[in-house]
Amino acid sequence: MGHSAAIWDYRAATEISKDWNGIDQVVLRSPQGASVKVSLHGGQVTSWRNEQGEELLFTSSKAIFKPPKAMRGGIPICFPQFGNCGSLEQHGFARNKIWMIDDNPPPLNPNDSNGKSFIDLLLKPSEDDLKCWPHSFEFRLRVSLSTDGDLTLISRIRNVNGKPFTFSFAYHTYLLVSDISEVRIEGLETLDYLDNLCQRERFTEQGDAITFESEVDRVYLSSPNAIAILDHEKKRTYVIRKDGLPDTVVWNPWEKKSKSMVDFGDEEYKQMLCVDGAAIEKPISLKPGEEWTGRLQLSVVPSSFCSENLGL
């Protein structure tokens, strides 16, 4: 099995088509029937389906699919700024740009391609980007789908500038859940977090798991590399594994905030939860020629797996 997976032709499982704005999107498929869609607008994963064809990522029914605005859902990439903690537009500009397909990326570990269907994308700053953020970079993104349906995103950001720069980063992952009041997150208990609803004041998590009864907008600091999101109604668990991303953002807008967002349905907060692998509290610093790598792996397991089995 391992051998045949290694020689399975990933290119045959990769198609390029146009979305309704005429922008290229790439569809990755696994031999078992899982699929991922990636838009060249923002390098954004817009769909991730399991072998049964069930969607695993949330997209708002009111999402606006028109550049230069990022789409509300999927996995937008926040770079070089997360949120409004800087001089740039909310969450930076990477999610609003058209990326290129990178046909000749520098090599990654063989494990990142064997038995996977994948696409490599590249973003370089435009003249306009350099006016608002005067740093030359190359941002390489690999999106891959393993034979068993795991979704992995690997970002490599290189400083090709003559001077150092710093940035913050997040994979702003919108998970589709059956009912937010029935969801809990394991792996963030006892951690310190910055509460964006209280001017980023620092608190310590007291619960033995995170559950939801009102708006939550937090950055958990120095978080473990594996986190589980249990969806009781669906009896399934999302497992997030991350590397190079010390922080974890947890966000649900709840009722009042939902009604104020034009690209979000009033009741849709019940079906979504954002859990982001991120680097926010201590921005990443790159000297000239240096490269940073941030990796996120998403998988789904039946909830009969208890968290001990997940190495949490």
C-alpha positions as CSV (number, residue, x, y, z in Angstrom):
1,M,0.0,0.0,0.0
2,G,2.7,2.4,1.0
3,H,4.6,1.7,-2.2
4,S,1.6,2.2,-4.5
5,A,0.7,5.5,-2.7
6,A,4.2,6.8,-3.4
7,I,4.0,6.2,-7.1
8,W,0.4,7.4,-7.3
9,D,0.4,10.2,-9.8
10,Y,-0.6,13.4,-7.9
11,R,-0.8,15.4,-11.1
12,A,-3.6,13.2,-12.4
13,A,-5.4,14.1,-9.2
14,T,-5.0,17.9,-9.7
15,E,-7.3,19.9,-11.9
16,I,-7.3,23.6,-12.6
17,S,-10.7,25.2,-13.4
18,K,-12.2,28.7,-13.2
19,D,-14.4,30.0,-10.5
20,W,-17.4,32.3,-11.2
21,N,-15.1,35.3,-11.3
22,G,-12.9,33.7,-13.9
23,I,-10.1,33.2,-11.4
24,D,-8.2,29.9,-11.5
25,Q,-8.9,27.4,-8.8
26,V,-7.2,24.1,-8.2
27,V,-9.0,21.0,-7.1
28,L,-7.0,18.3,-5.4
29,R,-8.4,14.8,-5.0
30,S,-7.4,11.7,-3.0
31,P,-7.9,8.1,-4.4
32,Q,-10.5,7.5,-1.7
33,G,-12.6,10.5,-2.8
34,A,-11.7,13.4,-0.5
35,S,-11.1,16.7,-2.1
36,V,-9.7,20.2,-1.6
37,K,-10.3,23.4,-3.6
38,V,-7.7,26.2,-3.6
39,S,-8.4,29.6,-5.1
40,L,-5.5,31.6,-6.6
41,H,-7.4,34.6,-5.1
42,G,-5.6,34.8,-1.8
43,G,-4.1,31.3,-2.0
44,Q,-7.3,30.5,-0.1
45,V,-8.5,27.0,0.6
46,T,-12.3,27.3,-0.1
47,S,-13.4,23.7,0.3
48,W,-12.3,20.5,2.1
49,R,-14.5,17.5,1.7
50,N,-14.1,14.0,3.3
51,E,-14.4,10.7,1.4
52,Q,-18.2,10.8,1.8
53,G,-18.2,14.2,0.1
54,E,-19.2,16.1,3.3
55,E,-17.9,19.7,3.5
56,L,-15.6,20.2,6.5
57,L,-15.0,24.0,6.2
58,F,-17.5,26.7,6.8
59,T,-18.3,29.3,4.1
60,S,-21.0,31.9,4.7
61,S,-24.0,31.8,2.5
62,K,-23.5,35.6,2.2
63,A,-19.8,35.4,1.4
64,I,-18.7,37.9,-1.3
65,F,-16.6,36.2,-3.9
66,K,-15.2,39.3,-5.5
67,P,-11.6,40.4,-5.4
68,P,-10.1,42.4,-3.9
69,K,-12.1,41.3,-0.8
70,A,-11.3,38.0,0.9
71,M,-14.1,35.4,1.0
72,R,-15.7,34.8,4.4
73,G,-14.9,31.1,5.0
74,G,-12.5,28.4,4.1
75,I,-8.9,29.2,5.2
76,P,-7.8,32.8,4.4
77,I,-4.1,33.5,5.0
78,C,-3.4,36.4,7.3
79,F,0.0,38.0,6.4
80,P,2.0,40.1,7.1
81,Q,-0.4,41.3,9.8
82,F,-3.0,39.5,11.9
83,G,-6.2,41.5,12.7
84,N,-5.8,45.2,13.1
85,C,-2.5,45.2,15.2
86,G,-0.6,47.3,12.7
87,S,-0.8,49.9,9.9
88,L,-2.1,47.6,7.2
89,E,-5.7,46.6,6.3
90,Q,-7.3,44.0,8.6
91,H,-5.4,40.7,8.4
92,G,-2.8,42.1,5.9
93,F,-2.9,41.8,2.1
94,A,-1.9,38.2,1.2
95,R,-5.6,37.0,1.3
96,N,-6.6,39.7,-1.2
97,K,-3.9,39.1,-3.9
98,I,-3.8,36.8,-6.9
99,W,-1.2,34.1,-6.4
100,M,0.8,32.3,-9.1
101,I,1.2,28.6,-9.5
102,D,4.8,27.8,-8.7
103,D,6.0,25.1,-11.1
104,N,9.5,24.9,-9.7
105,P,9.4,25.3,-5.9
106,P,12.6,24.7,-3.8
107,P,12.4,21.1,-2.5
108,L,10.5,20.2,0.6
109,N,10.9,17.0,2.7
110,P,9.9,14.0,0.5
111,N,7.1,13.2,3.1
112,D,5.4,16.4,2.0
113,S,4.8,15.0,-1.5
114,N,4.9,11.2,-1.4
115,G,1.3,9.8,-1.7
116,K,-0.2,13.3,-1.7
117,S,-1.9,15.4,-4.3
118,F,-0.6,19.0,-3.9
119,I,-0.2,22.4,-5.5
120,D,2.5,25.0,-4.9
121,L,1.6,28.7,-5.0
122,L,3.8,31.8,-4.9
123,L,3.2,35.4,-3.9
124,K,5.6,38.2,-4.4
125,P,4.9,41.8,-3.5
126,S,3.5,44.2,-6.1
127,E,4.6,47.8,-6.4
128,D,1.5,48.8,-4.4
129,D,2.3,46.3,-1.7
130,L,5.8,47.7,-1.4
131,K,4.4,51.2,-0.9
132,C,2.3,50.1,2.1
133,W,4.7,47.5,3.4
134,P,8.2,48.2,2.0
135,H,9.7,44.7,2.3
136,S,10.6,42.2,-0.5
137,F,9.5,38.7,0.2
138,E,8.7,35.4,-1.5
139,F,5.8,33.6,0.1
140,R,5.6,29.9,-1.0
141,L,2.5,27.9,-0.1
142,R,2.0,24.2,-0.5
143,V,-1.5,22.8,-0.1
144,S,-1.6,19.1,0.0
145,L,-4.2,16.3,0.4
146,S,-3.1,13.0,1.7
147,T,-4.5,9.6,0.6
148,D,-6.5,9.4,3.8
149,G,-7.9,12.9,3.4
150,D,-5.7,15.0,5.7
151,L,-5.3,18.6,4.6
152,T,-1.8,20.2,5.1
153,L,-0.7,23.8,4.4
154,I,3.0,24.7,4.5
155,S,4.0,28.3,4.2
156,R,7.6,29.3,3.5
157,I,8.3,33.0,3.7
158,R,11.7,34.3,2.7
159,N,13.2,37.7,3.2
160,V,14.7,38.7,-0.1
161,N,15.1,42.3,1.2
162,G,18.3,44.1,2.1
163,K,17.0,44.7,5.7
164,P,15.3,42.6,8.4
165,F,11.5,42.7,8.7
166,T,8.9,41.2,11.1
167,F,5.4,40.0,10.5
168,S,2.5,38.2,12.2
169,F,0.6,35.3,10.6
170,A,-2.4,33.1,10.9
171,Y,-4.2,30.3,9.0
172,H,-7.7,31.7,9.7
173,T,-9.4,28.3,9.6
174,Y,-13.3,28.3,9.5
175,L,-14.4,24.9,10.7
176,L,-18.0,23.7,9.9
177,V,-19.7,22.4,13.1
178,S,-23.2,21.1,13.7
179,D,-24.0,23.3,16.7
180,I,-21.5,25.7,18.4
181,S,-23.1,25.1,21.8
182,E,-22.3,21.4,21.5
183,V,-18.6,21.9,20.5
184,R,-15.6,21.8,22.8
185,I,-11.9,22.4,22.3
186,E,-9.3,20.3,24.1
187,G,-5.6,21.2,24.4
188,L,-5.8,24.9,25.4
189,E,-6.8,24.4,29.1
190,T,-4.6,26.3,31.7
191,L,-3.0,28.5,29.0
192,D,-2.7,32.3,29.0
193,Y,-4.7,34.1,26.4
194,L,-5.1,37.7,25.1
195,D,-8.8,38.6,25.0
196,N,-9.6,40.8,22.0
197,L,-13.0,41.6,23.7
198,C,-11.1,43.2,26.6
199,Q,-8.5,45.3,24.8
200,R,-6.1,42.3,24.5
201,E,-5.9,41.9,28.3
202,R,-4.2,38.7,29.4
203,F,-6.1,36.0,31.3
204,T,-5.5,32.4,32.2
205,E,-8.0,29.7,30.8
206,Q,-9.8,28.2,33.8
207,G,-12.0,25.6,32.1
208,D,-11.0,22.0,31.6
209,A,-12.1,22.4,27.9
210,I,-13.3,25.5,26.0
211,T,-17.1,25.6,25.3
212,F,-19.2,28.3,23.8
213,E,-22.1,30.3,25.3
214,S,-21.3,33.8,23.9
215,E,-18.8,35.7,21.6
216,V,-15.2,34.5,21.9
217,D,-12.2,36.2,20.4
218,R,-8.9,35.1,22.0
219,V,-5.3,34.4,21.2
220,Y,-4.0,31.5,23.2
221,L,-0.3,31.8,23.8
222,S,2.4,29.1,23.6
223,S,-0.2,26.5,22.7
224,P,0.6,22.8,22.1
225,N,1.2,21.5,18.6
226,A,-2.0,19.4,18.7
227,I,-5.5,20.6,19.5
228,A,-8.8,18.8,19.2
229,I,-12.2,20.2,18.4
230,L,-15.0,17.8,19.3
231,D,-18.3,18.1,17.6
232,H,-20.7,16.0,19.8
233,E,-23.6,16.0,17.4
234,K,-21.6,14.8,14.4
235,K,-19.5,12.4,16.7
236,R,-16.4,13.6,15.0
237,T,-13.3,15.4,16.1
238,Y,-11.1,17.8,14.1
239,V,-7.5,17.5,15.0
240,I,-5.2,20.5,14.3
241,R,-1.4,19.8,14.3
242,K,0.9,22.8,13.8
243,D,4.5,23.6,13.6
244,G,6.2,27.1,13.7
245,L,2.9,28.5,14.9
246,P,3.1,29.1,18.7
247,D,-0.3,30.8,19.1
248,T,-3.9,29.6,18.6
249,V,-6.8,32.0,17.8
250,V,-10.3,30.9,18.8
251,W,-13.2,33.0,17.4
252,N,-16.9,32.8,17.2
253,P,-18.8,36.1,16.6
254,W,-22.1,35.0,18.3
255,E,-25.4,36.7,17.6
256,K,-24.9,40.4,17.9
257,K,-21.6,40.6,15.9
258,S,-23.1,38.2,13.2
259,K,-25.9,40.7,12.6
260,S,-23.3,43.5,12.0
261,M,-21.3,41.7,9.3
262,V,-22.6,42.2,5.7
263,D,-21.0,39.0,4.4
264,F,-22.2,36.7,7.3
265,G,-25.7,35.3,8.0
266,D,-27.4,36.3,11.2
267,E,-27.7,32.8,12.5
268,E,-24.5,31.3,10.9
269,Y,-22.4,31.6,14.0
270,K,-24.1,28.4,15.2
271,Q,-22.4,26.4,12.4
272,M,-18.9,27.7,12.5
273,L,-15.8,28.0,14.7
274,C,-12.5,29.6,13.8
275,V,-9.4,27.9,15.3
276,D,-6.2,29.3,13.8
277,G,-2.6,28.2,14.0
278,A,-0.9,31.5,14.3
279,A,2.2,33.6,15.2
280,I,0.9,36.8,16.8
281,E,2.2,37.6,20.3
282,K,5.8,37.5,19.2
283,P,6.0,38.5,15.6
284,I,8.4,36.5,13.3
285,S,11.6,38.3,12.5
286,L,13.6,37.5,9.4
287,K,17.1,38.7,8.5
288,P,18.0,39.1,4.8
289,G,18.0,35.7,3.2
290,E,16.3,34.0,6.1
291,E,13.2,31.8,5.7
292,W,10.4,30.9,8.1
293,T,8.2,27.8,7.8
294,G,4.7,27.5,9.3
295,R,2.8,24.2,8.9
296,L,-0.8,23.3,9.6
297,Q,-2.3,19.8,9.3
298,L,-6.0,19.2,9.6
299,S,-7.5,15.8,10.1
300,V,-10.9,14.4,11.1
301,V,-11.3,11.3,13.3
302,P,-14.4,9.7,14.9
303,S,-15.0,11.2,18.4
304,S,-14.7,7.7,19.9
305,F,-11.0,8.4,19.8
306,C,-10.3,10.0,23.2
307,S,-7.8,12.8,23.4
308,E,-5.1,10.6,24.9
309,N,-4.9,8.7,21.6
310,L,-4.3,11.9,19.7
311,G,-1.1,12.7,21.7
312,L,-2.7,15.9,23.0
